[in-house]
Amino acid sequence: MIRSLFRWLRGYVRIRVEGYSPERFLNLCCFHQILIWGLSPVGNAYEMYMSVSGFRKIRPFARKTRTRAVITGRYGFPFFMQRYRKRKLLFAGIFLCVILLKAYSLFIWDIHFEGNERWPDETLTEFLAANDVSPFMLKSRVDCSGIVKAIRKEYNDIVWVSASIDGSRLKIQIKENEDTFTEETAKDDTPVDLIASADGVITKLVTRSGVPQVHEGDTVKAGDLLVSGRIDVLDDSGEVVGYQYQHSDADIYADTEMEYSDTMPLTYQAKIYDGKRRYRFYVKLSDRKISVGTVKNSYEHSDLTTWERQIKLGENFYLPFSFGYESAASYSFEEKSYTEEEIQRELTRRFEKFCKELEEKDIQILENSVKIHIDSDSADASGTLYLNQRITEETDTEILTIERKEELK
């Protein structure tokens, strides 16, 4: 690659050698260390590439071997300059392009984030803009260490940040805390009872604070007291003389039942595309857009799509220019009917999605009796789900007072 670049800058020619002894001519070139490449036979002659300086030395060899060397092509920068020497505007344009590229290289034209999942690019971009960091700013004004400190200070769940400039792009790499983190607060001492949130049979009971009111195997109804936050204080005779209160905390699981029902119509409105499409092409410089064509309100019903690309040189040298297009595809509605197979597949997909959402809530599905029924105008999936889930729900503890009886003298 580098060798080819140097050859182009110095200039080279393609020649054809023919005559009495072209092989001897090649031997003389080799003996006098004249570089040739791309050698190929053409009938009784040979064609090859040779530098301009090498070509100036071969006249004695051609005369000595009774051969003739004819130039068939001229390549490289010197010949390019000679060919277009009268086209001053071309060279002025090239010079202006170089100047503009140099000027553009002094600015940041794109901000790229990597590693952020919780915080979207738009949120981080707005935060940087509030701190005077945005596209179209001079590279000399970018304080990478200041950006890192600002992001770390603003977002507590970001544990590592790196900011660097690559070409005309400001690249910010982020490492977020992958663990679920919540700030620890002072222990809540508010008296709280735990009640059942659903009917069921207790299968597991682990009490950390409070007084359990049920045992494994008990059947409970929604609203029944499971753990009391009020503890009786007894005297020596076993009478209640006071109460202590706690914030109840327990893991209580029960086998429960849930009714499931989902309905869908047998017909639907299908989009029928008629092949009509309109485009609007545009070129954008910063926030200014020049467009040709229209897509707004082109059809009664249409799907709008947008495609845009920012111009860049190499991997990271972005320019403040972008181009793209918007298109509108026309369609109309036509009523169609689902097949029995499509109905089965759609209702099954919805049911599986519902089950997945339950599992994400740590609800275990033990069994189900969901069936699909198809009527004359609709189809439904219904049945019972048998679950094992946590059924605790907090409610305020009733505060009781004990009247003290004064002894009569």
C-alpha positions in Angstrom: 0.0 0.0 0.0 2.7 2.5 1.0 4.9 1.4 -2.0 2.0 2.0 -4.4 1.4 5.5 -2.9 5.1 6.5 -3.4 5.0 5.2 -7.0 1.9 7.3 -7.6 3.4 10.4 -6.1 6.6 10.0 -8.2 4.8 8.9 -11.4 5.3 5.8 -13.5 4.7 4.6 -17.1 3.5 1.5 -18.8 5.8 0.6 -21.8 5.8 -2.0 -24.5 9.2 -3.4 -25.6 9.4 -5.2 -29.0 12.2 -5.9 -31.4 15.2 -8.2 -31.9 16.0 -9.2 -28.4 13.5 -8.0 -25.7 14.7 -10.7 -23.2 18.2 -9.2 -23.3 16.7 -5.8 -22.7 15.1 -7.2 -19.5 18.4 -8.7 -18.4 20.1 -5.3 -18.8 17.4 -3.6 -16.8 17.9 -6.1 -14.1 21.7 -5.8 -14.1 21.5 -2.0 -13.8 18.9 -2.3 -11.0 16.1 -0.6 -12.9 12.8 -1.7 -11.2 10.1 -3.1 -13.4 6.8 -4.7 -12.4 3.6 -6.0 -13.9 5.6 -7.8 -16.6 3.3 -9.6 -19.1 3.9 -11.0 -22.7 1.9 -9.6 -25.5 2.5 -11.5 -28.7 6.2 -11.1 -29.6 6.5 -8.1 -27.2 6.4 -7.5 -23.5 4.5 -4.9 -21.5 5.6 -3.7 -18.1 5.5 -0.8 -15.6 8.5 1.4 -14.9 9.2 4.5 -12.9 9.8 7.8 -14.8 13.4 8.0 -13.6 13.9 4.4 -14.8 12.4 5.1 -18.2 15.0 7.9 -18.8 17.8 5.4 -18.4 16.7 2.7 -20.8 17.5 4.4 -24.2 21.1 2.9 -24.4 19.7 -0.6 -23.6 17.1 -0.3 -26.3 19.7 0.8 -28.9 22.1 -2.0 -27.8 19.5 -4.8 -28.0 17.9 -3.3 -31.2 14.5 -3.1 -29.4 12.0 -0.3 -29.3 10.2 0.9 -26.0 6.9 2.7 -26.5 4.9 4.3 -23.7 1.4 3.0 -23.6 0.2 4.8 -20.4 1.2 7.5 -18.0 0.1 7.4 -14.3 0.7 9.2 -11.1 0.6 12.7 -9.6 3.0 14.5 -12.0 1.0 13.4 -15.0 -2.3 14.3 -13.2 -1.0 17.8 -12.6 0.2 18.2 -16.2 -3.1 16.9 -17.5 -5.2 19.4 -15.5 -2.7 22.3 -15.3 -5.1 24.7 -17.0 -8.1 23.9 -14.8 -7.4 26.4 -12.0 -10.9 26.1 -10.5 -10.3 22.3 -9.9 -7.2 22.9 -7.9 -8.8 25.8 -6.1 -11.7 23.5 -5.1 -9.2 20.9 -3.9 -7.4 23.5 -1.9 -10.7 24.8 -0.4 -11.8 21.2 0.4 -8.6 20.6 2.4 -9.0 23.9 4.3 -12.6 23.0 5.2 -11.7 19.5 6.3 -9.0 21.0 8.5 -11.5 23.5 9.9 -14.1 20.8 10.5 -11.5 18.7 12.3 -11.3 21.3 15.0 -14.9 20.7 16.2 -16.9 17.9 17.8 -19.7 16.8 15.5 -21.0 13.7 17.3 -21.3 12.4 20.9 -21.3 8.6 21.2 -22.3 6.6 24.4 -21.3 3.0 25.1 -22.4 0.8 28.0 -25.4 2.8 29.1 -28.6 0.7 29.6 -30.5 2.3 32.4 -29.9 5.9 31.2 -30.8 6.5 27.5 -28.6 8.5 25.1 -31.2 11.3 25.1 -31.0 11.8 28.9 -27.2 11.9 29.0 -27.1 14.2 26.0 -29.4 16.7 27.7 -27.3 16.5 30.8 -24.1 17.2 28.9 -25.8 20.1 27.0 -26.8 21.6 30.4 -23.0 21.5 31.2 -22.1 23.2 27.9 -21.0 20.0 26.2 -22.7 19.4 22.9 -22.0 18.8 19.2 -20.5 21.7 17.2 -18.2 22.7 20.0 -14.4 23.2 19.6 -12.3 20.3 20.7 -10.1 22.7 22.6 -13.0 23.4 24.9 -13.7 19.8 25.7 -12.6 18.9 29.3 -12.7 15.1 29.4 -11.8 14.8 33.1 -14.5 17.4 33.9 -17.1 15.4 32.0 -16.2 12.3 33.8 -16.5 14.0 37.2 -19.9 15.6 36.3 -21.4 12.3 35.2 -20.2 10.5 38.3 -21.5 13.2 40.6 -24.9 13.3 38.9 -25.6 9.6 38.5 -24.8 7.5 41.6 -25.5 4.2 39.9 -22.7 4.8 37.3 -19.6 3.3 38.7 -17.1 4.0 35.9 -16.9 6.6 33.1 -14.3 7.3 30.4 -14.4 10.3 28.0 -12.1 10.5 25.0 -12.0 12.3 21.6 -11.7 10.1 18.5 -11.5 12.2 15.4 -14.5 14.5 15.5 -16.4 12.2 17.9 -16.6 12.6 21.7 -16.7 9.0 22.9 -18.1 8.3 26.4 -17.9 4.8 27.8 -20.0 4.0 30.9 -20.2 1.1 33.3 -23.4 1.0 35.3 -23.9 -0.9 38.6 -25.4 -4.2 37.5 -26.7 -5.0 41.0 -30.1 -3.8 42.1 -29.2 -1.0 44.5 -31.4 1.0 46.7 -30.3 3.5 49.3 -30.6 2.1 52.8 -33.0 4.1 54.9 -33.6 4.0 58.6 -35.4 1.0 59.8 -39.2 1.5 59.7 -40.6 1.0 63.2 -44.2 1.7 62.2 -46.5 -1.0 63.6 -47.7 -3.1 60.7 -49.7 -6.4 60.4 -49.5 -8.8 57.5 -52.7 -10.0 56.0 -53.5 -12.4 53.1 -53.8 -10.8 49.7 -55.6 -13.9 48.2 -57.3 -17.1 49.2 -55.0 -20.1 49.5 -53.4 -22.9 51.5 -50.2 -21.9 53.4 -47.1 -23.9 52.1 -44.2 -21.9 53.6 -43.9 -19.5 56.5 -40.7 -17.8 57.6 -41.3 -15.0 60.2 -38.6 -12.5 61.0 -40.6 -10.1 63.2 -44.1 -10.1 64.5 -46.4 -12.9 65.9 -47.5 -15.5 63.3 -51.2 -16.2 63.5 -51.2 -19.2 61.0 -49.2 -22.3 60.3 -48.2 -24.3 57.2 -51.2 -26.2 55.9 -53.8 -23.7 57.1 -56.4 -22.4 54.6 -56.8 -18.6 54.6 -59.1 -16.1 53.0 -58.1 -12.7 51.5 -57.9 -10.3 54.4 -57.1 -12.8 57.1 -54.5 -11.9 59.6 -51.2 -13.7 59.0 -48.7 -12.0 61.2 -49.6 -9.5 64.0 -47.4 -6.6 64.8 -48.8 -6.4 68.3 -47.2 -8.4 71.1 -49.0 -9.0 74.4 -47.1 -8.2 77.5 -48.2 -10.4 80.4 -47.8 -10.2 84.1 -47.1 -13.2 86.5 -50.7 -14.1 86.5 -51.0 -14.2 82.8 -53.0 -11.1 82.4 -52.3 -8.6 79.6 -50.8 -5.5 81.1 -49.5 -3.8 77.9 -48.5 -4.2 74.3 -45.3 -3.9 72.3 -45.5 -3.1 68.6 -43.3 -4.2 65.7 -43.1 -3.8 61.9 -44.0 -7.3 60.9 -41.8 -9.0 58.3 -42.3 -12.5 57.0 -42.2 -14.6 53.8 -45.5 -16.5 53.5 -46.3 -18.5 50.4 -49.5 -20.3 49.5 -51.1 -22.3 46.8 -53.7 -20.1 45.2 -56.0 -20.1 42.2 -56.5 -17.5 39.4 -59.1 -17.3 36.7 -57.7 -16.5 33.3 -59.8 -15.2 30.3 -58.7 -13.7 27.0 -61.0 -13.0 24.0 -60.2 -12.0 20.4 -62.5 -11.4 17.3 -62.6 -13.8 14.4 -62.0 -11.0 11.8 -59.4 -8.2 11.6 -58.6 -5.2 9.4 -55.7 -6.2 7.2 -53.4 -3.6 5.5 -53.4 -4.0 1.7 -50.6 -2.0 0.1 -51.3 -0.8 -3.4 -47.7 -0.1 -4.4 -48.0 3.7 -4.3 -45.1 5.4 -2.5 -43.9 8.9 -2.3 -40.5 10.1 -1.2 -39.0 13.3 0.3 -35.2 13.6 0.0 -33.3 16.0 2.2 -29.9 17.3 3.1 -29.3 18.6 6.6 -26.6 21.0 7.8 -26.7 21.1 11.6 -30.4 22.0 12.3 -31.1 23.3 8.8 -32.8 21.0 6.4 -33.3 21.4 2.6 -35.8 18.9 1.2 -37.3 17.9 -2.1 -40.7 16.3 -2.4 -43.5 15.8 0.1 -45.0 12.9 2.1 -47.2 14.7 4.6 -50.9 13.9 4.0 -50.0 12.2 0.8 -52.5 9.4 1.3 -55.5 8.6 3.4 -53.7 5.7 5.1 -49.9 5.3 4.9 -46.9 4.0 6.7 -44.1 6.6 7.2 -40.5 5.6 7.3 -37.3 7.7 7.7 -33.7 6.9 6.9 -30.8 9.2 7.6 -27.0 9.0 7.6 -24.4 11.4 8.8 -21.4 11.9 6.5 -18.1 10.8 8.0 -14.5 10.3 6.8 -13.0 7.1 8.1 -14.4 5.7 11.3 -14.6 8.7 13.7 -14.2 11.9 11.6 -17.9 13.0 11.5 -18.9 16.0 9.4 -21.9 18.4 10.2 -23.7 17.1 7.1 -26.3 14.4 6.9 -28.7 13.2 4.2 -31.7 10.9 4.1 -35.2 10.5 2.9 -38.8 10.0 4.2 -41.2 7.7 2.5 -45.0 7.2 2.7 -46.4 3.8 1.5 -50.1 3.9 0.7 -52.4 1.1 1.9 -56.1 0.4 2.4 -58.0 -1.8 4.9 -59.6 -5.1 4.0 -61.6 -7.2 6.4 -60.2 -10.8 6.7 -60.9 -13.8 8.9 -58.4 -15.6 11.0 -57.9 -19.3 10.3 -58.4 -21.7 13.2 -54.6 -22.3 13.3 -54.0 -18.5 13.5 -56.5 -18.2 16.4 -54.8 -21.1 18.3 -51.4 -19.6 17.7 -52.3 -16.0 18.8 -54.2 -17.0 21.9 -51.4 -19.4 22.9 -48.9 -16.6 22.4 -50.9 -14.2 24.6 -51.2 -16.9 27.3 -47.5 -17.7 27.3 -46.7 -13.9 27.6 -49.1 -13.7 30.6 -47.4 -16.7 32.2 -44.0 -15.2 31.6 -45.1 -12.0 33.3 -46.2 -14.0 36.3 -42.9 -15.8 36.5 -41.1 -12.4 36.5 -43.1 -11.5 39.6 -41.8 -14.7 41.3 -45.2 -16.4 41.0 -44.8 -20.2 40.3 -47.4 -21.8 38.0 -48.1 -25.3 39.2 -50.8 -26.3 36.8 -53.5 -24.8 34.5 -56.8 -25.8 32.9 -56.9 -23.1 30.2 -58.8 -24.2 27.1 -59.5 -22.4 23.8 -63.1 -22.1 22.6 -64.2 -20.8 19.2 -67.7 -19.4 18.8 -69.5 -17.9 15.8 -68.2 -14.3 16.3 -65.2 -14.6 18.7 -62.7 -16.9 20.3 -61.5 -17.1 23.8 -59.0 -18.8 26.1 -60.3 -19.4 29.6 -59.6 -21.5 32.6 -58.0 -21.7 36.0 -54.3 -21.2 36.9 -53.0 -23.0 40.0 -50.2 -20.9 41.5 -47.8 -20.8 44.4 -47.1 -17.2 45.4 -46.3 -14.8 48.2 -49.5 -13.6 49.7 -48.4 -11.1 52.3 -49.9 -7.6 52.3 -49.2 -4.8 54.8 -51.8 -3.1 56.9 -51.6 -0.8 59.9 -51.7 -2.5 63.3 -54.6 -1.5 65.6 -53.2 0.3 68.6 -54.9 -0.8 71.9 -54.7 0.8 75.3 -55.3 -0.9 78.7 -57.2 1.0 81.4 -55.4 0.9 84.7 -57.7 0.2 87.8 -56.7 2.2 90.9 -56.9 0.1 94.1 -59.4 1.4 96.7 -58.0 2.2 100.2 
